[in-house]
Amino acid sequence: MRLKSARDDFEANTLGAVPGLLGRLSYVASLHSENGTYDHWGLAKIYGSDAAQDAIRASHRVLLSKVLKKPLGVLLTDVLDSCSNEHPTEKEFLATLAQSSPKPVSPAARAHLGSVLSALSALVESRNSANLRGASQPPQPAQESQPLAGI
């Protein structure tokens, strides 16, 4: 007798070890094969192939929904956490996420995800450019404090 469903097990044990919401979405997308199935050997071995497929597919849809509901500021912070293990740059990580929606997915959800990822890419690029500009400027000389007039 199992105490957890395949989905509960997958979300708690597998996805629980993946940092960040976007990182989890990327990971689940990496399990999705060209023929439309999800490949997770351990989950299929314990719960059976059909239960594993259903669990991962449901988790994938929930993750996509969560991403599409999050404010961009929260997702921008999540990018750094999510790409810390696998991807050398945030920009490369965001590029891989473009293929991360479950299939089939509505055209509206696919377009929404594309817009979110495009906005995040622009924000990352803008932040990186601002950091480079700030880092390349010499520090301003300290001004001597002058007493206020009349004191």
C-alpha positions, 0 to 999 in steps of 0.5 A: 500500500502506497501512502502517496499518489504518484503526483504527490511523490513527484512534487514532494521528492523530485520537484522539491529538490529543484530550485525555483519555480522556473527551474521546476518548469524547465526540469519538467519540460526536460522530461517531455519527449518528442513523442509526447510522453514524459520519461521518469524511470523511477516514478514509472517503476514505482507507480506504473507508466500511466500513473507517472505520465498523468502525474507529471502532465498534471504537475507540468500544467500546474507549474505553467499556470503558477508561472503565468500568474506570478508578477514579473518582479517575483519571476525576475528574482526566481530566474537567478535561483532557478538557473543557479545549478544548470545554466551558466547565464540567466539569458541562456536559461530563459532561452531554454524555457521557451520550449517548456510549456506542456503539450498540448497547450492553448495558443493563448497560454503559449503566447502568454508564456512567450510574452513573460519570457520575452519581458524577463529576458529584457529585464535581465539584459537591462539589469546586466547592462546597468550593472556593467555601466555601474561597475565601469565607472570610477568611484566618485571622490568623497566631498568634504562636508561643509557646515550648514550656513547659520549654524 
